[in-house]
Amino acid sequence: MAVAVAVAVWAAPAAAQRLQAQNSPTADIGPGTFAVINKWAGRDDDIWCAAARGALRRGAGWKERLYVAGVTGARQSQYGSETITFTFRPGQDLLAQGKTGSSSIRGIGNSLTLTAANRRCQREPEFY
């Protein structure tokens, strides 16, 4: 019984993070560009995870880079929540602004490879 309680306590944060990433909806903005709607005040890792999943659903390849194209506060967002816009088809102006490998979601032009963004998704441990 104690082992089951310990496993449940240990797995709960992982399950909560996975749920947050899954519950951060995305909205299409244009070709290769979409918004992650941060309804749960998730950590940057949660947002990158949702962005990786959103990019994959939109046809991005694992080696492509995801760029932060914009951040809109909840009051200005049409969704009523903070909205982070990502693209895997950046223009030259966006490429000139960013920091490659910077994981802050609030830095316009910051980017991670899709593979690196997907690593931000915490997985539940598998038990055999």
C-alpha positions in Angstrom: 0.0 0.0 0.0 2.8 2.4 0.9 4.5 1.7 -2.5 1.3 2.6 -4.4 0.9 5.9 -2.5 4.6 6.7 -3.1 4.2 6.0 -6.9 1.0 8.1 -7.0 2.6 11.0 -5.3 5.7 10.8 -7.6 3.7 10.4 -10.8 1.1 13.2 -10.0 3.4 16.1 -11.1 4.2 14.4 -14.4 0.6 13.7 -15.1 -0.3 17.3 -14.3 2.3 18.7 -16.6 1.2 16.3 -19.4 -2.4 17.4 -18.9 -1.4 21.1 -19.0 0.5 20.6 -22.3 -2.4 18.7 -23.7 -4.9 21.3 -22.5 -3.0 24.3 -24.1 -5.0 24.5 -27.3 -3.5 25.8 -30.5 -5.0 28.0 -33.2 -3.9 28.4 -36.8 -2.7 31.8 -37.8 -1.1 31.2 -41.2 1.1 28.8 -43.1 3.5 27.3 -40.5 2.3 29.8 -37.9 0.1 29.0 -34.9 -0.7 30.2 -31.4 -0.5 28.3 -28.2 -3.2 29.6 -25.8 -1.8 29.5 -22.3 -5.0 28.8 -20.3 -3.2 27.1 -17.4 -0.3 29.6 -16.7 2.0 26.8 -17.7 5.8 26.9 -17.4 7.8 27.6 -20.4 8.5 23.9 -20.8 4.7 23.3 -21.0 4.3 25.9 -23.7 7.3 24.5 -25.7 5.8 21.0 -25.4 2.4 22.3 -26.7 4.1 24.1 -29.5 6.1 21.0 -30.5 2.8 19.0 -30.6 1.1 21.8 -32.6 3.9 22.0 -35.1 3.9 18.2 -35.7 0.2 18.3 -36.3 0.8 21.0 -38.9 3.5 19.1 -40.8 6.7 20.3 -39.3 9.7 18.0 -39.4 11.7 17.0 -36.4 14.8 19.0 -37.4 12.9 22.2 -38.1 13.2 25.1 -35.7 10.3 26.6 -33.8 10.5 30.4 -33.4 8.6 32.6 -30.9 6.9 35.1 -33.3 4.8 37.0 -30.7 3.4 37.1 -27.2 0.0 38.6 -26.5 -1.2 39.2 -22.9 -4.6 37.9 -21.8 -6.2 41.3 -22.0 -5.2 41.8 -25.6 -5.7 38.3 -26.7 -8.9 37.3 -28.5 -8.8 34.1 -26.5 -8.8 35.7 -23.1 -5.5 34.0 -22.1 -1.9 34.7 -22.8 -1.2 33.7 -26.3 2.3 32.8 -27.6 2.6 32.7 -31.4 5.1 30.2 -32.9 6.3 29.6 -36.5 8.4 27.1 -38.2 8.5 29.3 -41.4 10.2 32.5 -40.1 10.8 35.6 -42.1 14.2 37.4 -42.2 13.0 40.0 -39.7 12.3 37.3 -37.1 15.5 35.4 -37.8 17.5 38.6 -37.1 15.9 39.1 -33.7 16.3 35.8 -32.0 18.6 33.8 -29.9 19.0 30.3 -31.2 18.6 27.8 -28.4 17.0 30.3 -25.9 14.1 28.6 -24.2 12.3 31.8 -23.0 8.9 31.9 -24.6 8.7 35.7 -24.1 11.7 36.5 -26.3 10.6 37.3 -29.9 12.8 35.3 -32.2 13.9 32.8 -29.7 14.0 29.3 -31.1 14.5 25.6 -30.4 14.5 22.7 -32.8 11.3 20.7 -32.8 13.2 17.8 -31.2 14.5 20.0 -28.3 11.0 21.5 -27.8 9.5 18.0 -27.7 12.0 17.0 -25.0 10.3 19.6 -22.8 7.3 17.2 -22.6 7.8 15.3 -19.4 6.7 11.7 -19.9 5.3 9.5 -17.2 7.6 6.6 -16.2 6.8 3.2 -17.7 6.5 0.3 -15.3 7.1 -3.2 -16.3 
